[in-house]
Every structure is written in structure tokens, then in C-alpha cells.
């Protein structure tokens, strides 16, 4: 049943780790990467929405600069990331372009998804790219972000646990939550989670499904990968974050040819962590996450468009604006009788909305002097009540 859910997933975040993108000593794993891009394009042609979170910028820069090993200096790592990111994105653009698919680079730092307004902007950008048929390629902006690059190791023979930041694993989970993905696929150098280390224990068995990411499971997977900062522990932590938000997670091999498409066709590959809850975390938060700051009263045409066509709320549908609120606040969507039809994150402040009442989207810039969005509330930031 759960593998059918994997096969049915429409919006998919695919995370490629450093160990997938590069070889430990020989540079970029071009053949492997080409195969994975081809698989992503196959999914795209099936009508599925694909977002790629890719590591490898530091490793790529290291090799472009002729460094034999990963630098210990934070400054050198940031310099490697600055050099490598352009080369990595150029390669993705070429590989996707050869298969007739457009790709776009999106660089993020942790704070982009922690701050509500910035997270809303990130979400809107990604949703628009998907609507345009573009595959977003995301990476943490390592040239300016310290968090992803630093590895703290407290126990170099001393007491105390090692503390490390993951190899874009956490970023991929937070992006999946931010865009209401159906599935997060974390590609690594092994085919999922095993009962023991499969490299050293011939009796190790693959765990096909992990109902819950427990502390015991995390403790069993301590360690990091050879080329990056993320090991299986960070992947399970990412899986726990995403599954608690209602997103299924598949941890599987990025090394085996055809494994990605096979896994997303419903084959028993890797380790699947099912969602702990079914409703979209983003829309659940909008629907019940605190008191609404105001109300948008809309006409019958707008109500019909919202419910029947799953449309965004356009300014032409506005009749009245109640209360005072800022951009990004939660507001109620009401009809003329006062009945609440849902809630949403509003793109314009209350006074700006009042000036837009009854206007066409093409008039927004002329009325306000700027146009951040064509809609007052975009469809991906709406949580409608059942009717």
C-alpha cells in the first residue's frame, strides 16, 4: 500500500548527496549524475513536479581548484563553494537542457525558511517555477552560510558527542514541508537503512519500511559520509522532520542505474518512512494556526473560482476588506453573508488590499506602484473549508 503512495506522488523533492554527485577521489560522477537527471526528466514528462536539492558545490570547487583533499579551513570551504556552485549549476543546466527541460538555480540559507516572510517568498518562487515547467535546483548558499559548512567534533578522543551539520539533508526536508511536497527522496550511496552496516556485516538486512524514526534508529546510524558532512543519521533526522509534517520519505540509492525511476514506480527499493499525518502541514497551519488578523469579503464569482477551479484569490473578486493586517498575515475568506470559506496568507497589507478592490491583476502596479504578486492570496497559500 505504501509503495503505491510513492508511485502516486506528484510533487517530489529529490535530494542528491555529495557521495552521489561526486566520486571520493576522481571528481564529478558525470555518468551517475547524467542518469539521475534523465530519471528526473522522465518524472517531469509524466506530469510530476520535481525539485532537486543538490550537494556537491564544495567538492566541485575543491576539484576545480586542484585541491587533493577537502579543506579544513572554513574560509577555503566557502571559497570552494563559490567556485564550485557555478560549475555545478552550469552542468545541471546543460544536462537538463539536452533533454528539453529548463532548470533554475535557487540558493538558500537557513534563515530563508525560518523567517515567515522570506519563507513565503521562497515558496512562491518555487511554486511559480513549477507552474512554468521548470525544475528548481536548490542548494544551501555555502559561500555565505557558515551553518552548513562547519563540522564541530567535540570528541577527538575526548568525552562528549560529535555534533555535525547535515549535507543538505535538513534543507531538503524543510523545502519539502514549505512546498507541501508529496514525497521527499533522499539519494545516498546505500540502498536505504540496514539492520547493521552492510559494508562490514554480511548478515545486514535492508529495512524496507520504518514506521517511526526512533532515538534507537538514530543512535544506530552515527557517522558521516566520506565526501560530505551528512551521514545516515542526518538523513533520518530529515525523514523525521518531513514525516511529522505529513510527507512520505524514501531513502534509497543514487548509485544504482535506474533506481530512482524504479523506486518512484512503486518498486520495493530503499527504506520508506510513511507520513505521520496526512494533511498538508502548511495548509493545516494556515487553517488552525492562530487567530486570523482580518477578513477579505469576496463576490460569488471568486467563491466559485476558489472552490471549483482551485484558483488564487484575485483582486477583482474583492468586495470589502475588514480589519488591519500586514503582508503574510493569516486572513479569513468570507462571502457577502459573512460565511467563512477558508483562510489564507495574504500578499498585501490591509490598506493595499482596499485600494485593489475590484481591480484587475494587470492594474496592481499602477495602483500600488509595485506588483509583488498577481493575486491577493495565491492558491498554494489557501486552506479552504469543505463544502
FENQUI-V50180 format. One record per residue. N is the residue number from 1. RES is the residue in one small letter. SS is DSSP state (H for helix, E for strand, - for the rest). OMEGA is omega in whole degrees, -180 to 180 (NA if undefined). NEAR is the number of other ideal C-beta (glycine too) atoms within 8 Angstrom. Layout:
# FENQUI-V50180
n->N res->RES ss->SS omega->OMEGA near->NEAR
n->N res->RES ss->SS omega->OMEGA near->NEAR
This chain:
# FENQUI-V50180
n->1 res->x ss->- omega->-177 near->4
n->2 res->x ss->H omega->178 near->9
n->3 res->x ss->H omega->173 near->10
n->4 res->x ss->H omega->175 near->8
n->5 res->x ss->H omega->176 near->10
n->6 res->x ss->H omega->-179 near->14
n->7 res->x ss->H omega->-178 near->9
n->8 res->x ss->H omega->-177 near->7
n->9 res->x ss->- omega->-178 near->13
n->10 res->x ss->- omega->-180 near->8
n->11 res->x ss->E omega->-168 near->13
n->12 res->x ss->E omega->172 near->16
n->13 res->x ss->E omega->-179 near->15
n->14 res->x ss->E omega->-179 near->13
n->15 res->x ss->E omega->178 near->16
n->16 res->x ss->E omega->-180 near->14
n->17 res->x ss->- omega->179 near->18
n->18 res->x ss->H omega->-180 near->14
n->19 res->x ss->H omega->176 near->13
n->20 res->x ss->H omega->-175 near->16
n->21 res->x ss->H omega->-176 near->16
n->22 res->x ss->E omega->169 near->14
n->23 res->x ss->E omega->-179 near->7
n->24 res->x ss->- omega->-175 near->7
n->25 res->x ss->- omega->-168 near->3
n->26 res->x ss->- omega->176 near->4
n->27 res->x ss->E omega->-174 near->5
n->28 res->x ss->E omega->177 near->11
n->29 res->x ss->- omega->-170 near->9
n->30 res->x ss->H omega->-179 near->7
n->31 res->x ss->H omega->180 near->6
n->32 res->x ss->H omega->-179 near->11
n->33 res->x ss->H omega->178 near->14
n->34 res->x ss->H omega->179 near->9
n->35 res->x ss->H omega->180 near->10
n->36 res->x ss->H omega->176 near->14
n->37 res->x ss->H omega->177 near->12
n->38 res->x ss->H omega->177 near->9
n->39 res->x ss->H omega->178 near->11
n->40 res->x ss->H omega->178 near->15
n->41 res->x ss->H omega->175 near->12
n->42 res->x ss->H omega->178 near->9
n->43 res->x ss->H omega->179 near->12
n->44 res->x ss->H omega->180 near->11
n->45 res->x ss->H omega->175 near->6
n->46 res->x ss->- omega->-179 near->6
n->47 res->x ss->- omega->179 near->4
n->48 res->x ss->- omega->-179 near->11
n->49 res->x ss->E omega->-174 near->7
n->50 res->x ss->E omega->173 near->10
n->51 res->x ss->E omega->-179 near->16
n->52 res->x ss->E omega->171 near->14
n->53 res->x ss->E omega->-171 near->14
n->54 res->x ss->E omega->168 near->13
n->55 res->x ss->- omega->173 near->16
n->56 res->x ss->- omega->-178 near->13
n->57 res->x ss->H omega->180 near->13
n->58 res->x ss->H omega->179 near->15
n->59 res->x ss->H omega->179 near->16
n->60 res->x ss->H omega->179 near->17
n->61 res->x ss->H omega->178 near->16
n->62 res->x ss->H omega->-177 near->13
n->63 res->x ss->H omega->176 near->12
n->64 res->x ss->H omega->-179 near->9
n->65 res->x ss->- omega->176 near->9
n->66 res->x ss->- omega->178 near->5
n->67 res->x ss->- omega->-175 near->10
n->68 res->x ss->- omega->-179 near->3
n->69 res->x ss->- omega->180 near->5
n->70 res->x ss->- omega->-176 near->9
n->71 res->x ss->- omega->178 near->9
n->72 res->x ss->- omega->-177 near->4
n->73 res->x ss->- omega->177 near->6
n->74 res->x ss->H omega->180 near->8
n->75 res->x ss->H omega->178 near->6
n->76 res->x ss->H omega->178 near->10
n->77 res->x ss->H omega->179 near->13
n->78 res->x ss->H omega->177 near->12
n->79 res->x ss->H omega->177 near->11
n->80 res->x ss->H omega->179 near->17
n->81 res->x ss->H omega->-179 near->14
n->82 res->x ss->H omega->178 near->10
n->83 res->x ss->H omega->-173 near->12
n->84 res->x ss->H omega->-175 near->17
n->85 res->x ss->H omega->179 near->15
n->86 res->x ss->H omega->178 near->8
n->87 res->x ss->H omega->-179 near->11
n->88 res->x ss->H omega->-179 near->14
n->89 res->x ss->H omega->177 near->11
n->90 res->x ss->H omega->179 near->8
n->91 res->x ss->H omega->178 near->11
n->92 res->x ss->H omega->180 near->14
n->93 res->x ss->H omega->180 near->9
n->94 res->x ss->H omega->-176 near->8
n->95 res->x ss->H omega->178 near->11
n->96 res->x ss->H omega->-179 near->14
n->97 res->x ss->H omega->179 near->10
n->98 res->x ss->H omega->180 near->6
n->99 res->x ss->- omega->174 near->9
n->100 res->x ss->- omega->-179 near->5
n->101 res->x ss->- omega->179 near->11
n->102 res->x ss->- omega->178 near->9
n->103 res->x ss->E omega->180 near->13
n->104 res->x ss->E omega->178 near->9
n->105 res->x ss->E omega->174 near->9
n->106 res->x ss->E omega->178 near->12
n->107 res->x ss->E omega->-177 near->9
n->108 res->x ss->E omega->165 near->13
n->109 res->x ss->- omega->-174 near->10
n->110 res->x ss->H omega->-175 near->11
n->111 res->x ss->H omega->180 near->7
n->112 res->x ss->H omega->-180 near->10
n->113 res->x ss->H omega->178 near->13
n->114 res->x ss->H omega->-180 near->7
n->115 res->x ss->- omega->-173 near->8
n->116 res->x ss->H omega->-177 near->6
n->117 res->x ss->H omega->-180 near->8
n->118 res->x ss->H omega->178 near->11
n->119 res->x ss->H omega->178 near->12
n->120 res->x ss->H omega->178 near->11
n->121 res->x ss->H omega->178 near->8
n->122 res->x ss->H omega->-180 near->13
n->123 res->x ss->H omega->-179 near->13
n->124 res->x ss->H omega->178 near->11
n->125 res->x ss->H omega->-178 near->9
n->126 res->x ss->H omega->180 near->14
n->127 res->x ss->H omega->179 near->11
n->128 res->x ss->H omega->178 near->8
n->129 res->x ss->H omega->179 near->12
n->130 res->x ss->H omega->178 near->12
n->131 res->x ss->H omega->-180 near->6
n->132 res->x ss->- omega->180 near->7
n->133 res->x ss->- omega->-178 near->7
n->134 res->x ss->- omega->175 near->9
n->135 res->x ss->E omega->177 near->14
n->136 res->x ss->E omega->175 near->13
n->137 res->x ss->E omega->-174 near->12
n->138 res->x ss->E omega->172 near->13
n->139 res->x ss->E omega->171 near->16
n->140 res->x ss->E omega->-178 near->12
n->141 res->x ss->- omega->-172 near->9
n->142 res->x ss->- omega->-179 near->14
n->143 res->x ss->- omega->178 near->9
n->144 res->x ss->- omega->-177 near->6
n->145 res->x ss->- omega->-179 near->11
n->146 res->x ss->- omega->-170 near->6
n->147 res->x ss->- omega->-174 near->9
n->148 res->x ss->- omega->-173 near->13
n->149 res->x ss->- omega->-174 near->14
n->150 res->x ss->- omega->171 near->8
n->151 res->x ss->E omega->177 near->8
n->152 res->x ss->E omega->174 near->7
n->153 res->x ss->- omega->-177 near->8
n->154 res->x ss->- omega->-173 near->9
n->155 res->x ss->- omega->169 near->9
n->156 res->x ss->- omega->-174 near->5
n->157 res->x ss->- omega->180 near->3
n->158 res->x ss->- omega->-179 near->6
n->159 res->x ss->- omega->177 near->3
n->160 res->x ss->- omega->-176 near->5
n->161 res->x ss->- omega->173 near->5
n->162 res->x ss->- omega->179 near->8
n->163 res->x ss->E omega->-177 near->6
n->164 res->x ss->E omega->173 near->12
n->165 res->x ss->- omega->-172 near->10
n->166 res->x ss->- omega->-175 near->14
n->167 res->x ss->- omega->-178 near->11
n->168 res->x ss->- omega->-180 near->15
n->169 res->x ss->H omega->179 near->15
n->170 res->x ss->H omega->178 near->12
n->171 res->x ss->H omega->-179 near->15
n->172 res->x ss->H omega->179 near->15
n->173 res->x ss->H omega->-179 near->15
n->174 res->x ss->H omega->176 near->10
n->175 res->x ss->H omega->179 near->16
n->176 res->x ss->H omega->178 near->14
n->177 res->x ss->H omega->-176 near->14
n->178 res->x ss->H omega->-177 near->12
n->179 res->x ss->- omega->179 near->14
n->180 res->x ss->- omega->179 near->11
n->181 res->x ss->- omega->174 near->15
n->182 res->x ss->- omega->-173 near->10
n->183 res->x ss->E omega->170 near->15
n->184 res->x ss->E omega->178 near->17
n->185 res->x ss->E omega->178 near->14
n->186 res->x ss->E omega->-178 near->15
n->187 res->x ss->E omega->-178 near->13
n->188 res->x ss->E omega->-176 near->14
n->189 res->x ss->- omega->174 near->9
n->190 res->x ss->- omega->-176 near->8
n->191 res->x ss->- omega->174 near->9
n->192 res->x ss->- omega->-179 near->13
n->193 res->x ss->- omega->-179 near->11
n->194 res->x ss->E omega->178 near->11
n->195 res->x ss->- omega->176 near->6
n->196 res->x ss->- omega->-180 near->8
n->197 res->x ss->- omega->-176 near->7
n->198 res->x ss->- omega->180 near->9
n->199 res->x ss->- omega->-177 near->4
n->200 res->x ss->- omega->-177 near->5
n->201 res->x ss->- omega->-179 near->8
n->202 res->x ss->- omega->179 near->3
n->203 res->x ss->- omega->-178 near->6
n->204 res->x ss->- omega->-179 near->10
n->205 res->x ss->- omega->177 near->6
n->206 res->x ss->E omega->176 near->11
n->207 res->x ss->- omega->-174 near->10
n->208 res->x ss->- omega->-180 near->7
n->209 res->x ss->E omega->178 near->9
n->210 res->x ss->- omega->-174 near->12
n->211 res->x ss->- omega->-178 near->5
n->212 res->x ss->- omega->178 near->5
n->213 res->x ss->- omega->-176 near->11
n->214 res->x ss->- omega->175 near->6
n->215 res->x ss->H omega->178 near->5
n->216 res->x ss->H omega->179 near->6
n->217 res->x ss->H omega->179 near->11
n->218 res->x ss->H omega->-179 near->12
n->219 res->x ss->H omega->-177 near->7
n->220 res->x ss->- omega->-172 near->6
n->221 res->x ss->- omega->-178 near->12
n->222 res->x ss->- omega->178 near->8
n->223 res->x ss->- omega->-179 near->6
n->224 res->x ss->- omega->177 near->9
n->225 res->x ss->- omega->-172 near->13
n->226 res->x ss->- omega->-172 near->6
n->227 res->x ss->- omega->-176 near->9
n->228 res->x ss->- omega->-179 near->13
n->229 res->x ss->- omega->-175 near->12
n->230 res->x ss->- omega->172 near->15
n->231 res->x ss->- omega->-179 near->11
n->232 res->x ss->H omega->179 near->11
n->233 res->x ss->H omega->-179 near->10
n->234 res->x ss->H omega->177 near->15
n->235 res->x ss->H omega->177 near->15
n->236 res->x ss->H omega->176 near->15
n->237 res->x ss->H omega->176 near->13
n->238 res->x ss->H omega->179 near->17
n->239 res->x ss->H omega->179 near->16
n->240 res->x ss->H omega->179 near->10
n->241 res->x ss->H omega->-176 near->12
n->242 res->x ss->H omega->-177 near->17
n->243 res->x ss->H omega->177 near->15
n->244 res->x ss->H omega->179 near->8
n->245 res->x ss->- omega->176 near->11
n->246 res->x ss->- omega->-177 near->12
n->247 res->x ss->- omega->175 near->15
n->248 res->x ss->E omega->-178 near->16
n->249 res->x ss->E omega->176 near->15
n->250 res->x ss->E omega->176 near->15
n->251 res->x ss->E omega->-174 near->14
n->252 res->x ss->E omega->-174 near->16
n->253 res->x ss->E omega->171 near->13
n->254 res->x ss->- omega->-177 near->15
n->255 res->x ss->- omega->-175 near->7
n->256 res->x ss->- omega->-180 near->7
n->257 res->x ss->- omega->177 near->4
n->258 res->x ss->- omega->-175 near->8
n->259 res->x ss->H omega->-178 near->13
n->260 res->x ss->H omega->-179 near->14
n->261 res->x ss->H omega->179 near->10
n->262 res->x ss->H omega->-180 near->9
n->263 res->x ss->H omega->-178 near->13
n->264 res->x ss->H omega->169 near->14
n->265 res->x ss->- omega->177 near->7
n->266 res->x ss->- omega->178 near->7
n->267 res->x ss->- omega->-179 near->7
n->268 res->x ss->- omega->178 near->4
n->269 res->x ss->- omega->172 near->11
n->270 res->x ss->- omega->178 near->11
n->271 res->x ss->E omega->-179 near->13
n->272 res->x ss->E omega->174 near->13
n->273 res->x ss->E omega->-176 near->15
n->274 res->x ss->- omega->178 near->10
n->275 res->x ss->- omega->179 near->10
n->276 res->x ss->- omega->177 near->7
n->277 res->x ss->- omega->-168 near->8
n->278 res->x ss->- omega->-174 near->4
n->279 res->x ss->- omega->177 near->7
n->280 res->x ss->- omega->-180 near->7
n->281 res->x ss->H omega->-179 near->12
n->282 res->x ss->H omega->-179 near->13
n->283 res->x ss->H omega->176 near->11
n->284 res->x ss->H omega->179 near->12
n->285 res->x ss->H omega->177 near->8
n->286 res->x ss->H omega->-175 near->14
n->287 res->x ss->H omega->-172 near->9
n->288 res->x ss->H omega->-173 near->5
n->289 res->x ss->- omega->175 near->7
n->290 res->x ss->- omega->-175 near->4
n->291 res->x ss->- omega->176 near->4
n->292 res->x ss->- omega->-177 near->10
n->293 res->x ss->- omega->-178 near->10
n->294 res->x ss->E omega->-178 near->14
n->295 res->x ss->E omega->174 near->11
n->296 res->x ss->E omega->179 near->17
n->297 res->x ss->E omega->-172 near->11
n->298 res->x ss->E omega->-178 near->13
n->299 res->x ss->- omega->-176 near->9
n->300 res->x ss->H omega->178 near->7
n->301 res->x ss->H omega->178 near->7
n->302 res->x ss->H omega->178 near->13
n->303 res->x ss->H omega->180 near->11
n->304 res->x ss->H omega->-180 near->9
n->305 res->x ss->H omega->-180 near->11
n->306 res->x ss->H omega->-175 near->16
n->307 res->x ss->H omega->-172 near->10
n->308 res->x ss->H omega->-177 near->6
n->309 res->x ss->- omega->-178 near->7
n->310 res->x ss->- omega->-175 near->6
n->311 res->x ss->- omega->171 near->8
n->312 res->x ss->- omega->176 near->10
n->313 res->x ss->E omega->-178 near->15
n->314 res->x ss->- omega->-178 near->13
n->315 res->x ss->H omega->-179 near->15
n->316 res->x ss->H omega->179 near->9
n->317 res->x ss->H omega->-178 near->11
n->318 res->x ss->E omega->176 near->17
n->319 res->x ss->E omega->-179 near->9
n->320 res->x ss->E omega->178 near->7
n->321 res->x ss->E omega->180 near->12
n->322 res->x ss->E omega->175 near->7
n->323 res->x ss->E omega->178 near->9
n->324 res->x ss->- omega->-178 near->5
n->325 res->x ss->- omega->-180 near->10
n->326 res->x ss->- omega->175 near->7
n->327 res->x ss->- omega->180 near->9
n->328 res->x ss->- omega->178 near->9
n->329 res->x ss->- omega->175 near->11
n->330 res->x ss->E omega->177 near->12
n->331 res->x ss->E omega->176 near->15
n->332 res->x ss->E omega->174 near->10
n->333 res->x ss->E omega->-175 near->16
n->334 res->x ss->E omega->172 near->12
n->335 res->x ss->- omega->-176 near->10
n->336 res->x ss->- omega->180 near->8
n->337 res->x ss->- omega->-180 near->4
n->338 res->x ss->- omega->179 near->6
n->339 res->x ss->- omega->-180 near->6
n->340 res->x ss->E omega->180 near->9
n->341 res->x ss->E omega->178 near->12
n->342 res->x ss->E omega->179 near->12
n->343 res->x ss->E omega->180 near->12
n->344 res->x ss->E omega->174 near->13
n->345 res->x ss->E omega->-172 near->10
n->346 res->x ss->- omega->-177 near->16
n->347 res->x ss->- omega->-178 near->11
n->348 res->x ss->- omega->178 near->11
n->349 res->x ss->- omega->-174 near->9
n->350 res->x ss->H omega->-178 near->11
n->351 res->x ss->H omega->176 near->6
n->352 res->x ss->H omega->178 near->9
n->353 res->x ss->H omega->179 near->15
n->354 res->x ss->H omega->180 near->8
n->355 res->x ss->H omega->-178 near->9
n->356 res->x ss->H omega->-177 near->15
n->357 res->x ss->- omega->176 near->11
n->358 res->x ss->- omega->-177 near->7
n->359 res->x ss->- omega->171 near->11
n->360 res->x ss->- omega->-180 near->7
n->361 res->x ss->H omega->-180 near->10
n->362 res->x ss->H omega->-179 near->4
n->363 res->x ss->H omega->-173 near->10
n->364 res->x ss->H omega->-178 near->12
n->365 res->x ss->H omega->-180 near->8
n->366 res->x ss->H omega->-179 near->5
n->367 res->x ss->H omega->-174 near->9
n->368 res->x ss->H omega->-175 near->11
n->369 res->x ss->- omega->176 near->4
n->370 res->x ss->- omega->177 near->5
n->371 res->x ss->- omega->178 near->7
n->372 res->x ss->- omega->-176 near->6
n->373 res->x ss->- omega->176 near->9
n->374 res->x ss->- omega->-176 near->7
n->375 res->x ss->- omega->174 near->12
n->376 res->x ss->- omega->173 near->14
n->377 res->x ss->E omega->180 near->15
n->378 res->x ss->- omega->-172 near->11
n->379 res->x ss->H omega->-180 near->9
n->380 res->x ss->H omega->176 near->10
n->381 res->x ss->H omega->179 near->11
n->382 res->x ss->E omega->172 near->16
n->383 res->x ss->E omega->-176 near->9
n->384 res->x ss->E omega->174 near->10
n->385 res->x ss->- omega->177 near->6
n->386 res->x ss->- omega->178 near->3
n->387 res->x ss->- omega->NA near->5
